[in-house]
Amino acid sequence: MQIFTAPFRLDHHERFVTTSIGISIYPTDGRDEDMLIKAADSAMYRVKQSGRNNFNFYAGDISAQAPN
């Protein structure tokens, strides 16, 4: 996360980015790639809803909050 706080230069302009990262863990959050990606996506949407520029681990109760 710290690496993304530093600005970078692109076409002679200083740029800033933020990150929203969702984390899922095998096998607790899913037993195949599709399930893990869906769980991580749900966790990422929770980060975005709470202000962005952070990370969140998947929790089973948040999957209903992710957009389809």
PDB file of N, H, CA, C and O in Angstrom:
ATOM      1  N   MET A   1       0.824  -1.178   0.000  1.00  0.00           N
ATOM      2  CA  MET A   1       0.000   0.000   0.000  1.00  0.00           C
ATOM      3  C   MET A   1       0.878   1.255   0.000  1.00  0.00           C
ATOM      4  O   MET A   1       0.546   2.260  -0.629  1.00  0.00           O
ATOM      5  N   GLN A   2       1.981   1.180   0.703  1.00  0.00           N
ATOM      6  H   GLN A   2       2.250   0.363   1.213  1.00  0.00           H
ATOM      7  CA  GLN A   2       2.844   2.358   0.828  1.00  0.00           C
ATOM      8  C   GLN A   2       3.430   2.774  -0.517  1.00  0.00           C
ATOM      9  O   GLN A   2       3.603   3.967  -0.767  1.00  0.00           O
ATOM     10  N   ILE A   3       3.734   1.832  -1.370  1.00  0.00           N
ATOM     11  H   ILE A   3       3.594   0.863  -1.167  1.00  0.00           H
ATOM     12  CA  ILE A   3       4.314   2.150  -2.687  1.00  0.00           C
ATOM     13  C   ILE A   3       3.377   3.044  -3.494  1.00  0.00           C
ATOM     14  O   ILE A   3       3.835   3.890  -4.262  1.00  0.00           O
ATOM     15  N   PHE A   4       2.072   2.863  -3.326  1.00  0.00           N
ATOM     16  H   PHE A   4       1.700   2.176  -2.702  1.00  0.00           H
ATOM     17  CA  PHE A   4       1.107   3.626  -4.116  1.00  0.00           C
ATOM     18  C   PHE A   4       0.899   5.049  -3.607  1.00  0.00           C
ATOM     19  O   PHE A   4       0.231   5.843  -4.268  1.00  0.00           O
ATOM     20  N   THR A   5       1.454   5.382  -2.455  1.00  0.00           N
ATOM     21  H   THR A   5       1.997   4.736  -1.918  1.00  0.00           H
ATOM     22  CA  THR A   5       1.283   6.744  -1.944  1.00  0.00           C
ATOM     23  C   THR A   5       2.199   7.739  -2.641  1.00  0.00           C
ATOM     24  O   THR A   5       1.914   8.936  -2.652  1.00  0.00           O
ATOM     25  N   ALA A   6       3.285   7.266  -3.218  1.00  0.00           N
ATOM     26  H   ALA A   6       3.516   6.293  -3.209  1.00  0.00           H
ATOM     27  CA  ALA A   6       4.226   8.162  -3.901  1.00  0.00           C
ATOM     28  C   ALA A   6       3.699   8.515  -5.289  1.00  0.00           C
ATOM     29  O   ALA A   6       3.225   7.632  -6.003  1.00  0.00           O
ATOM     30  N   PRO A   7       3.769   9.770  -5.681  1.00  0.00           N
ATOM     31  CA  PRO A   7       3.342  10.156  -7.036  1.00  0.00           C
ATOM     32  C   PRO A   7       4.321   9.622  -8.081  1.00  0.00           C
ATOM     33  O   PRO A   7       5.471   9.322  -7.760  1.00  0.00           O
ATOM     34  N   PHE A   8       3.875   9.506  -9.303  1.00  0.00           N
ATOM     35  H   PHE A   8       2.941   9.749  -9.563  1.00  0.00           H
ATOM     36  CA  PHE A   8       4.766   9.129 -10.402  1.00  0.00           C
ATOM     37  C   PHE A   8       4.563  10.106 -11.550  1.00  0.00           C
ATOM     38  O   PHE A   8       3.560  10.816 -11.614  1.00  0.00           O
ATOM     39  N   ARG A   9       5.529  10.126 -12.451  1.00  0.00           N
ATOM     40  H   ARG A   9       6.344   9.549 -12.399  1.00  0.00           H
ATOM     41  CA  ARG A   9       5.462  11.068 -13.573  1.00  0.00           C
ATOM     42  C   ARG A   9       5.030  10.327 -14.831  1.00  0.00           C
ATOM     43  O   ARG A   9       5.496   9.226 -15.124  1.00  0.00           O
ATOM     44  N   LEU A  10       4.126  10.967 -15.564  1.00  0.00           N
ATOM     45  H   LEU A  10       3.747  11.861 -15.326  1.00  0.00           H
ATOM     46  CA  LEU A  10       3.627  10.429 -16.823  1.00  0.00           C
ATOM     47  C   LEU A  10       3.413  11.605 -17.756  1.00  0.00           C
ATOM     48  O   LEU A  10       2.632  12.508 -17.456  1.00  0.00           O
ATOM     49  N   ASP A  11       4.099  11.597 -18.879  1.00  0.00           N
ATOM     50  H   ASP A  11       4.734  10.863 -19.123  1.00  0.00           H
ATOM     51  CA  ASP A  11       3.993  12.697 -19.844  1.00  0.00           C
ATOM     52  C   ASP A  11       4.250  14.057 -19.194  1.00  0.00           C
ATOM     53  O   ASP A  11       3.520  15.021 -19.424  1.00  0.00           O
ATOM     54  N   HIS A  12       5.283  14.111 -18.395  1.00  0.00           N
ATOM     55  H   HIS A  12       5.876  13.329 -18.208  1.00  0.00           H
ATOM     56  CA  HIS A  12       5.714  15.346 -17.734  1.00  0.00           C
ATOM     57  C   HIS A  12       4.706  15.881 -16.716  1.00  0.00           C
ATOM     58  O   HIS A  12       4.751  17.057 -16.355  1.00  0.00           O
ATOM     59  N   HIS A  13       3.803  15.024 -16.257  1.00  0.00           N
ATOM     60  H   HIS A  13       3.766  14.069 -16.551  1.00  0.00           H
ATOM     61  CA  HIS A  13       2.823  15.418 -15.245  1.00  0.00           C
ATOM     62  C   HIS A  13       2.940  14.478 -14.050  1.00  0.00           C
ATOM     63  O   HIS A  13       3.189  13.283 -14.207  1.00  0.00           O
ATOM     64  N   GLU A  14       2.761  15.022 -12.884  1.00  0.00           N
ATOM     65  H   GLU A  14       2.559  15.993 -12.757  1.00  0.00           H
ATOM     66  CA  GLU A  14       2.778  14.217 -11.676  1.00  0.00           C
ATOM     67  C   GLU A  14       1.394  13.588 -11.487  1.00  0.00           C
ATOM     68  O   GLU A  14       0.373  14.275 -11.540  1.00  0.00           O
ATOM     69  N   ARG A  15       1.381  12.270 -11.266  1.00  0.00           N
ATOM     70  H   ARG A  15       2.210  11.713 -11.223  1.00  0.00           H
ATOM     71  CA  ARG A  15       0.114  11.526 -11.122  1.00  0.00           C
ATOM     72  C   ARG A  15       0.076  10.836  -9.767  1.00  0.00           C
ATOM     73  O   ARG A  15       1.104  10.430  -9.224  1.00  0.00           O
ATOM     74  N   PHE A  16      -1.125  10.715  -9.239  1.00  0.00           N
ATOM     75  H   PHE A  16      -1.960  11.045  -9.679  1.00  0.00           H
ATOM     76  CA  PHE A  16      -1.345  10.019  -7.983  1.00  0.00           C
ATOM     77  C   PHE A  16      -2.386   8.931  -8.216  1.00  0.00           C
ATOM     78  O   PHE A  16      -3.334   9.125  -8.977  1.00  0.00           O
ATOM     79  N   VAL A  17      -2.213   7.811  -7.575  1.00  0.00           N
ATOM     80  H   VAL A  17      -1.442   7.653  -6.957  1.00  0.00           H
ATOM     81  CA  VAL A  17      -3.206   6.738  -7.644  1.00  0.00           C
ATOM     82  C   VAL A  17      -3.526   6.268  -6.230  1.00  0.00           C
ATOM     83  O   VAL A  17      -2.747   6.463  -5.297  1.00  0.00           O
ATOM     84  N   THR A  18      -4.679   5.653  -6.099  1.00  0.00           N
ATOM     85  H   THR A  18      -5.312   5.495  -6.857  1.00  0.00           H
ATOM     86  CA  THR A  18      -5.047   4.999  -4.854  1.00  0.00           C
ATOM     87  C   THR A  18      -5.342   3.539  -5.181  1.00  0.00           C
ATOM     88  O   THR A  18      -5.545   3.180  -6.341  1.00  0.00           O
ATOM     89  N   THR A  19      -5.362   2.719  -4.165  1.00  0.00           N
ATOM     90  H   THR A  19      -5.197   3.011  -3.223  1.00  0.00           H
ATOM     91  CA  THR A  19      -5.627   1.301  -4.380  1.00  0.00           C
ATOM     92  C   THR A  19      -6.749   0.836  -3.462  1.00  0.00           C
ATOM     93  O   THR A  19      -6.896   1.308  -2.335  1.00  0.00           O
ATOM     94  N   SER A  20      -7.519  -0.083  -3.970  1.00  0.00           N
ATOM     95  H   SER A  20      -7.399  -0.466  -4.886  1.00  0.00           H
ATOM     96  CA  SER A  20      -8.533  -0.780  -3.180  1.00  0.00           C
ATOM     97  C   SER A  20      -8.304  -2.259  -3.434  1.00  0.00           C
ATOM     98  O   SER A  20      -8.491  -2.741  -4.551  1.00  0.00           O
ATOM     99  N   ILE A  21      -7.900  -2.977  -2.394  1.00  0.00           N
ATOM    100  H   ILE A  21      -7.749  -2.586  -1.487  1.00  0.00           H
ATOM    101  CA  ILE A  21      -7.501  -4.377  -2.551  1.00  0.00           C
ATOM    102  C   ILE A  21      -8.405  -5.267  -1.719  1.00  0.00           C
ATOM    103  O   ILE A  21      -8.606  -5.035  -0.527  1.00  0.00           O
ATOM    104  N   GLY A  22      -8.949  -6.290  -2.367  1.00  0.00           N
ATOM    105  H   GLY A  22      -8.786  -6.478  -3.335  1.00  0.00           H
ATOM    106  CA  GLY A  22      -9.725  -7.317  -1.675  1.00  0.00           C
ATOM    107  C   GLY A  22      -8.899  -8.588  -1.597  1.00  0.00           C
ATOM    108  O   GLY A  22      -8.265  -8.983  -2.575  1.00  0.00           O
ATOM    109  N   ILE A  23      -8.904  -9.227  -0.440  1.00  0.00           N
ATOM    110  H   ILE A  23      -9.419  -8.906   0.355  1.00  0.00           H
ATOM    111  CA  ILE A  23      -8.072 -10.409  -0.212  1.00  0.00           C
ATOM    112  C   ILE A  23      -8.958 -11.586   0.169  1.00  0.00           C
ATOM    113  O   ILE A  23      -9.815 -11.474   1.046  1.00  0.00           O
ATOM    114  N   SER A  24      -8.741 -12.719  -0.500  1.00  0.00           N
ATOM    115  H   SER A  24      -8.044 -12.810  -1.212  1.00  0.00           H
ATOM    116  CA  SER A  24      -9.391 -13.970  -0.119  1.00  0.00           C
ATOM    117  C   SER A  24      -8.306 -15.019   0.099  1.00  0.00           C
ATOM    118  O   SER A  24      -7.224 -14.943  -0.483  1.00  0.00           O
ATOM    119  N   ILE A  25      -8.613 -15.993   0.943  1.00  0.00           N
ATOM    120  H   ILE A  25      -9.493 -16.054   1.416  1.00  0.00           H
ATOM    121  CA  ILE A  25      -7.616 -16.997   1.334  1.00  0.00           C
ATOM    122  C   ILE A  25      -8.141 -18.391   1.040  1.00  0.00           C
ATOM    123  O   ILE A  25      -9.261 -18.743   1.411  1.00  0.00           O
ATOM    124  N   TYR A  26      -7.315 -19.174   0.368  1.00  0.00           N
ATOM    125  H   TYR A  26      -6.405 -18.888   0.067  1.00  0.00           H
ATOM    126  CA  TYR A  26      -7.616 -20.574   0.067  1.00  0.00           C
ATOM    127  C   TYR A  26      -7.299 -21.419   1.283  1.00  0.00           C
ATOM    128  O   TYR A  26      -6.283 -21.148   1.925  1.00  0.00           O
ATOM    129  N   PRO A  27      -8.058 -22.389   1.644  1.00  0.00           N
ATOM    130  CA  PRO A  27      -9.359 -22.810   1.115  1.00  0.00           C
ATOM    131  C   PRO A  27     -10.536 -22.217   1.885  1.00  0.00           C
ATOM    132  O   PRO A  27     -11.690 -22.515   1.575  1.00  0.00           O
ATOM    133  N   THR A  28     -10.257 -21.388   2.876  1.00  0.00           N
ATOM    134  H   THR A  28      -9.320 -21.146   3.127  1.00  0.00           H
ATOM    135  CA  THR A  28     -11.324 -20.847   3.721  1.00  0.00           C
ATOM    136  C   THR A  28     -12.370 -20.084   2.928  1.00  0.00           C
ATOM    137  O   THR A  28     -13.566 -20.234   3.176  1.00  0.00           O
ATOM    138  N   ASP A  29     -11.933 -19.268   1.977  1.00  0.00           N
ATOM    139  H   ASP A  29     -10.961 -19.146   1.776  1.00  0.00           H
ATOM    140  CA  ASP A  29     -12.850 -18.390   1.240  1.00  0.00           C
ATOM    141  C   ASP A  29     -13.271 -18.944  -0.112  1.00  0.00           C
ATOM    142  O   ASP A  29     -14.104 -18.346  -0.794  1.00  0.00           O
ATOM    143  N   GLY A  30     -12.712 -20.068  -0.503  1.00  0.00           N
ATOM    144  H   GLY A  30     -12.035 -20.554   0.051  1.00  0.00           H
ATOM    145  CA  GLY A  30     -13.075 -20.687  -1.771  1.00  0.00           C
ATOM    146  C   GLY A  30     -12.122 -21.802  -2.120  1.00  0.00           C
ATOM    147  O   GLY A  30     -10.947 -21.766  -1.754  1.00  0.00           O
ATOM    148  N   ARG A  31     -12.628 -22.795  -2.827  1.00  0.00           N
ATOM    149  H   ARG A  31     -13.582 -22.825  -3.124  1.00  0.00           H
ATOM    150  CA  ARG A  31     -11.804 -23.949  -3.178  1.00  0.00           C
ATOM    151  C   ARG A  31     -11.357 -23.947  -4.639  1.00  0.00           C
ATOM    152  O   ARG A  31     -10.643 -24.850  -5.074  1.00  0.00           O
ATOM    153  N   ASP A  32     -11.781 -22.927  -5.398  1.00  0.00           N
ATOM    154  H   ASP A  32     -12.362 -22.193  -5.045  1.00  0.00           H
ATOM    155  CA  ASP A  32     -11.307 -22.827  -6.782  1.00  0.00           C
ATOM    156  C   ASP A  32     -11.104 -21.350  -7.120  1.00  0.00           C
ATOM    157  O   ASP A  32     -11.475 -20.464  -6.350  1.00  0.00           O
ATOM    158  N   GLU A  33     -10.515 -21.110  -8.269  1.00  0.00           N
ATOM    159  H   GLU A  33     -10.214 -21.830  -8.894  1.00  0.00           H
ATOM    160  CA  GLU A  33     -10.169 -19.741  -8.669  1.00  0.00           C
ATOM    161  C   GLU A  33     -11.382 -18.823  -8.739  1.00  0.00           C
ATOM    162  O   GLU A  33     -11.328 -17.683  -8.278  1.00  0.00           O
ATOM    163  N   ASP A  34     -12.466 -19.313  -9.310  1.00  0.00           N
ATOM    164  H   ASP A  34     -12.509 -20.239  -9.685  1.00  0.00           H
ATOM    165  CA  ASP A  34     -13.661 -18.477  -9.451  1.00  0.00           C
ATOM    166  C   ASP A  34     -14.210 -18.044  -8.092  1.00  0.00           C
ATOM    167  O   ASP A  34     -14.578 -16.883  -7.914  1.00  0.00           O
ATOM    168  N   MET A  35     -14.265 -18.959  -7.147  1.00  0.00           N
ATOM    169  H   MET A  35     -13.965 -19.902  -7.292  1.00  0.00           H
ATOM    170  CA  MET A  35     -14.775 -18.626  -5.820  1.00  0.00           C
ATOM    171  C   MET A  35     -13.846 -17.631  -5.113  1.00  0.00           C
ATOM    172  O   MET A  35     -14.309 -16.701  -4.453  1.00  0.00           O
ATOM    173  N   LEU A  36     -12.544 -17.836  -5.256  1.00  0.00           N
ATOM    174  H   LEU A  36     -12.167 -18.591  -5.792  1.00  0.00           H
ATOM    175  CA  LEU A  36     -11.579 -16.937  -4.611  1.00  0.00           C
ATOM    176  C   LEU A  36     -11.631 -15.539  -5.211  1.00  0.00           C
ATOM    177  O   LEU A  36     -11.548 -14.545  -4.489  1.00  0.00           O
ATOM    178  N   ILE A  37     -11.767 -15.462  -6.523  1.00  0.00           N
ATOM    179  H   ILE A  37     -11.835 -16.269  -7.110  1.00  0.00           H
ATOM    180  CA  ILE A  37     -11.857 -14.157  -7.180  1.00  0.00           C
ATOM    181  C   ILE A  37     -13.144 -13.446  -6.757  1.00  0.00           C
ATOM    182  O   ILE A  37     -13.125 -12.247  -6.480  1.00  0.00           O
ATOM    183  N   LYS A  38     -14.244 -14.167  -6.708  1.00  0.00           N
ATOM    184  H   LYS A  38     -14.259 -15.141  -6.933  1.00  0.00           H
ATOM    185  CA  LYS A  38     -15.506 -13.564  -6.282  1.00  0.00           C
ATOM    186  C   LYS A  38     -15.413 -13.059  -4.841  1.00  0.00           C
ATOM    187  O   LYS A  38     -15.909 -11.976  -4.532  1.00  0.00           O
ATOM    188  N   ALA A  39     -14.786 -13.832  -3.967  1.00  0.00           N
ATOM    189  H   ALA A  39     -14.384 -14.713  -4.218  1.00  0.00           H
ATOM    190  CA  ALA A  39     -14.627 -13.417  -2.574  1.00  0.00           C
ATOM    191  C   ALA A  39     -13.735 -12.183  -2.475  1.00  0.00           C
ATOM    192  O   ALA A  39     -14.050 -11.249  -1.738  1.00  0.00           O
ATOM    193  N   ALA A  40     -12.631 -12.173  -3.207  1.00  0.00           N
ATOM    194  H   ALA A  40     -12.375 -12.932  -3.805  1.00  0.00           H
ATOM    195  CA  ALA A  40     -11.737 -11.009  -3.193  1.00  0.00           C
ATOM    196  C   ALA A  40     -12.437  -9.783  -3.762  1.00  0.00           C
ATOM    197  O   ALA A  40     -12.249  -8.671  -3.268  1.00  0.00           O
ATOM    198  N   ASP A  41     -13.234  -9.980  -4.786  1.00  0.00           N
ATOM    199  H   ASP A  41     -13.387 -10.883  -5.188  1.00  0.00           H
ATOM    200  CA  ASP A  41     -13.997  -8.872  -5.382  1.00  0.00           C
ATOM    201  C   ASP A  41     -14.982  -8.288  -4.367  1.00  0.00           C
ATOM    202  O   ASP A  41     -15.124  -7.069  -4.273  1.00  0.00           O
ATOM    203  N   SER A  42     -15.651  -9.139  -3.619  1.00  0.00           N
ATOM    204  H   SER A  42     -15.535 -10.129  -3.695  1.00  0.00           H
ATOM    205  CA  SER A  42     -16.568  -8.670  -2.583  1.00  0.00           C
ATOM    206  C   SER A  42     -15.827  -7.860  -1.522  1.00  0.00           C
ATOM    207  O   SER A  42     -16.308  -6.817  -1.078  1.00  0.00           O
ATOM    208  N   ALA A  43     -14.670  -8.340  -1.127  1.00  0.00           N
ATOM    209  H   ALA A  43     -14.279  -9.187  -1.488  1.00  0.00           H
ATOM    210  CA  ALA A  43     -13.867  -7.621  -0.131  1.00  0.00           C
ATOM    211  C   ALA A  43     -13.403  -6.274  -0.681  1.00  0.00           C
ATOM    212  O   ALA A  43     -13.349  -5.288   0.054  1.00  0.00           O
ATOM    213  N   MET A  44     -13.069  -6.227  -1.966  1.00  0.00           N
ATOM    214  H   MET A  44     -13.113  -7.028  -2.564  1.00  0.00           H
ATOM    215  CA  MET A  44     -12.641  -4.967  -2.587  1.00  0.00           C
ATOM    216  C   MET A  44     -13.788  -3.946  -2.587  1.00  0.00           C
ATOM    217  O   MET A  44     -13.564  -2.766  -2.317  1.00  0.00           O
ATOM    218  N   TYR A  45     -15.002  -4.391  -2.884  1.00  0.00           N
ATOM    219  H   TYR A  45     -15.185  -5.349  -3.103  1.00  0.00           H
ATOM    220  CA  TYR A  45     -16.137  -3.465  -2.875  1.00  0.00           C
ATOM    221  C   TYR A  45     -16.395  -2.915  -1.480  1.00  0.00           C
ATOM    222  O   TYR A  45     -16.827  -1.771  -1.337  1.00  0.00           O
ATOM    223  N   ARG A  46     -16.138  -3.713  -0.456  1.00  0.00           N
ATOM    224  H   ARG A  46     -15.787  -4.642  -0.573  1.00  0.00           H
ATOM    225  CA  ARG A  46     -16.277  -3.222   0.920  1.00  0.00           C
ATOM    226  C   ARG A  46     -15.271  -2.090   1.159  1.00  0.00           C
ATOM    227  O   ARG A  46     -15.606  -1.088   1.791  1.00  0.00           O
ATOM    228  N   VAL A  47     -14.054  -2.243   0.662  1.00  0.00           N
ATOM    229  H   VAL A  47     -13.781  -3.056   0.148  1.00  0.00           H
ATOM    230  CA  VAL A  47     -13.047  -1.182   0.789  1.00  0.00           C
ATOM    231  C   VAL A  47     -13.529   0.083   0.087  1.00  0.00           C
ATOM    232  O   VAL A  47     -13.437   1.176   0.645  1.00  0.00           O
ATOM    233  N   LYS A  48     -14.034  -0.058  -1.112  1.00  0.00           N
ATOM    234  H   LYS A  48     -14.109  -0.946  -1.565  1.00  0.00           H
ATOM    235  CA  LYS A  48     -14.489   1.107  -1.874  1.00  0.00           C
ATOM    236  C   LYS A  48     -15.649   1.810  -1.175  1.00  0.00           C
ATOM    237  O   LYS A  48     -15.737   3.038  -1.204  1.00  0.00           O
ATOM    238  N   GLN A  49     -16.529   1.049  -0.555  1.00  0.00           N
ATOM    239  H   GLN A  49     -16.457   0.052  -0.532  1.00  0.00           H
ATOM    240  CA  GLN A  49     -17.667   1.638   0.159  1.00  0.00           C
ATOM    241  C   GLN A  49     -17.225   2.391   1.411  1.00  0.00           C
ATOM    242  O   GLN A  49     -17.904   3.310   1.868  1.00  0.00           O
ATOM    243  N   SER A  50     -16.085   1.990   1.957  1.00  0.00           N
ATOM    244  H   SER A  50     -15.534   1.243   1.586  1.00  0.00           H
ATOM    245  CA  SER A  50     -15.642   2.609   3.213  1.00  0.00           C
ATOM    246  C   SER A  50     -14.592   3.696   2.992  1.00  0.00           C
ATOM    247  O   SER A  50     -13.948   4.133   3.946  1.00  0.00           O
ATOM    248  N   GLY A  51     -14.413   4.134   1.755  1.00  0.00           N
ATOM    249  H   GLY A  51     -14.936   3.779   0.980  1.00  0.00           H
ATOM    250  CA  GLY A  51     -13.534   5.272   1.522  1.00  0.00           C
ATOM    251  C   GLY A  51     -12.348   5.023   0.617  1.00  0.00           C
ATOM    252  O   GLY A  51     -11.609   5.962   0.321  1.00  0.00           O
ATOM    253  N   ARG A  52     -12.135   3.819   0.171  1.00  0.00           N
ATOM    254  H   ARG A  52     -12.735   3.056   0.411  1.00  0.00           H
ATOM    255  CA  ARG A  52     -11.056   3.490  -0.763  1.00  0.00           C
ATOM    256  C   ARG A  52      -9.674   3.583  -0.132  1.00  0.00           C
ATOM    257  O   ARG A  52      -9.522   3.879   1.053  1.00  0.00           O
ATOM    258  N   ASN A  53      -8.669   3.319  -0.968  1.00  0.00           N
ATOM    259  H   ASN A  53      -8.792   3.078  -1.931  1.00  0.00           H
ATOM    260  CA  ASN A  53      -7.261   3.416  -0.596  1.00  0.00           C
ATOM    261  C   ASN A  53      -6.946   2.601   0.656  1.00  0.00           C
ATOM    262  O   ASN A  53      -6.357   3.106   1.612  1.00  0.00           O
ATOM    263  N   ASN A  54      -7.356   1.318   0.631  1.00  0.00           N
ATOM    264  H   ASN A  54      -7.834   0.908  -0.145  1.00  0.00           H
ATOM    265  CA  ASN A  54      -7.122   0.435   1.758  1.00  0.00           C
ATOM    266  C   ASN A  54      -7.234  -1.003   1.263  1.00  0.00           C
ATOM    267  O   ASN A  54      -7.355  -1.239   0.061  1.00  0.00           O
ATOM    268  N   PHE A  55      -7.194  -1.953   2.172  1.00  0.00           N
ATOM    269  H   PHE A  55      -7.096  -1.761   3.149  1.00  0.00           H
ATOM    270  CA  PHE A  55      -7.398  -3.350   1.825  1.00  0.00           C
ATOM    271  C   PHE A  55      -8.351  -3.964   2.828  1.00  0.00           C
ATOM    272  O   PHE A  55      -8.561  -3.433   3.919  1.00  0.00           O
ATOM    273  N   ASN A  56      -8.933  -5.105   2.437  1.00  0.00           N
ATOM    274  H   ASN A  56      -8.763  -5.536   1.551  1.00  0.00           H
ATOM    275  CA  ASN A  56      -9.876  -5.784   3.310  1.00  0.00           C
ATOM    276  C   ASN A  56      -9.830  -7.273   3.006  1.00  0.00           C
ATOM    277  O   ASN A  56      -9.738  -7.678   1.847  1.00  0.00           O
ATOM    278  N   PHE A  57      -9.895  -8.081   4.055  1.00  0.00           N
ATOM    279  H   PHE A  57      -9.970  -7.752   4.996  1.00  0.00           H
ATOM    280  CA  PHE A  57     -10.018  -9.522   3.889  1.00  0.00           C
ATOM    281  C   PHE A  57     -11.487  -9.881   3.724  1.00  0.00           C
ATOM    282  O   PHE A  57     -12.360  -9.237   4.306  1.00  0.00           O
ATOM    283  N   TYR A  58     -11.756 -10.909   2.929  1.00  0.00           N
ATOM    284  H   TYR A  58     -11.047 -11.432   2.456  1.00  0.00           H
ATOM    285  CA  TYR A  58     -13.114 -11.367   2.705  1.00  0.00           C
ATOM    286  C   TYR A  58     -13.720 -11.884   4.003  1.00  0.00           C
ATOM    287  O   TYR A  58     -13.048 -12.539   4.800  1.00  0.00           O
ATOM    288  N   ALA A  59     -14.982 -11.584   4.201  1.00  0.00           N
ATOM    289  H   ALA A  59     -15.528 -11.051   3.554  1.00  0.00           H
ATOM    290  CA  ALA A  59     -15.784 -12.150   5.293  1.00  0.00           C
ATOM    291  C   ALA A  59     -17.092 -12.600   4.666  1.00  0.00           C
ATOM    292  O   ALA A  59     -17.727 -11.817   3.961  1.00  0.00           O
ATOM    293  N   GLY A  60     -17.498 -13.790   4.890  1.00  0.00           N
ATOM    294  H   GLY A  60     -16.981 -14.426   5.463  1.00  0.00           H
ATOM    295  CA  GLY A  60     -18.659 -14.382   4.233  1.00  0.00           C
ATOM    296  C   GLY A  60     -19.896 -13.528   4.213  1.00  0.00           C
ATOM    297  O   GLY A  60     -20.702 -13.648   3.290  1.00  0.00           O
ATOM    298  N   ASP A  61     -20.079 -12.674   5.184  1.00  0.00           N
ATOM    299  H   ASP A  61     -19.424 -12.576   5.933  1.00  0.00           H
ATOM    300  CA  ASP A  61     -21.303 -11.886   5.261  1.00  0.00           C
ATOM    301  C   ASP A  61     -21.305 -10.678   4.335  1.00  0.00           C
ATOM    302  O   ASP A  61     -22.318  -9.984   4.258  1.00  0.00           O
ATOM    303  N   ILE A  62     -20.207 -10.397   3.626  1.00  0.00           N
ATOM    304  H   ILE A  62     -19.384 -10.961   3.689  1.00  0.00           H
ATOM    305  CA  ILE A  62     -20.184  -9.201   2.785  1.00  0.00           C
ATOM    306  C   ILE A  62     -20.499  -9.481   1.329  1.00  0.00           C
ATOM    307  O   ILE A  62     -20.673  -8.538   0.557  1.00  0.00           O
ATOM    308  N   SER A  63     -20.581 -10.742   0.923  1.00  0.00           N
ATOM    309  H   SER A  63     -20.441 -11.508   1.550  1.00  0.00           H
ATOM    310  CA  SER A  63     -20.750 -11.046  -0.501  1.00  0.00           C
ATOM    311  C   SER A  63     -22.051 -10.491  -1.062  1.00  0.00           C
ATOM    312  O   SER A  63     -22.111 -10.162  -2.247  1.00  0.00           O
ATOM    313  N   ALA A  64     -23.069 -10.381  -0.263  1.00  0.00           N
ATOM    314  H   ALA A  64     -23.020 -10.649   0.699  1.00  0.00           H
ATOM    315  CA  ALA A  64     -24.344  -9.855  -0.749  1.00  0.00           C
ATOM    316  C   ALA A  64     -24.279  -8.361  -1.050  1.00  0.00           C
ATOM    317  O   ALA A  64     -25.161  -7.829  -1.725  1.00  0.00           O
ATOM    318  N   GLN A  65     -23.237  -7.673  -0.554  1.00  0.00           N
ATOM    319  H   GLN A  65     -22.521  -8.105  -0.006  1.00  0.00           H
ATOM    320  CA  GLN A  65     -23.134  -6.243  -0.744  1.00  0.00           C
ATOM    321  C   GLN A  65     -22.422  -5.876  -2.041  1.00  0.00           C
ATOM    322  O   GLN A  65     -22.483  -4.721  -2.460  1.00  0.00           O
ATOM    323  N   ALA A  66     -21.763  -6.806  -2.676  1.00  0.00           N
ATOM    324  H   ALA A  66     -21.714  -7.745  -2.336  1.00  0.00           H
ATOM    325  CA  ALA A  66     -21.027  -6.518  -3.909  1.00  0.00           C
ATOM    326  C   ALA A  66     -21.999  -6.411  -5.075  1.00  0.00           C
ATOM    327  O   ALA A  66     -22.945  -7.193  -5.168  1.00  0.00           O
ATOM    328  N   PRO A  67     -21.771  -5.436  -5.975  1.00  0.00           N
ATOM    329  CA  PRO A  67     -22.641  -5.336  -7.153  1.00  0.00           C
ATOM    330  C   PRO A  67     -22.435  -6.522  -8.077  1.00  0.00           C
ATOM    331  O   PRO A  67     -21.367  -7.133  -8.080  1.00  0.00           O
ATOM    332  N   ASN A  68     -23.441  -6.844  -8.851  1.00  0.00           N
ATOM    333  H   ASN A  68     -24.309  -6.347  -8.849  1.00  0.00           H
ATOM    334  CA  ASN A  68     -23.338  -7.987  -9.774  1.00  0.00           C
ATOM    335  C   ASN A  68     -22.634  -7.621 -11.036  1.00  0.00           C
ATOM    336  O   ASN A  68     -22.464  -8.466 -11.916  1.00  0.00           O
TER     337      ASN A  68
END
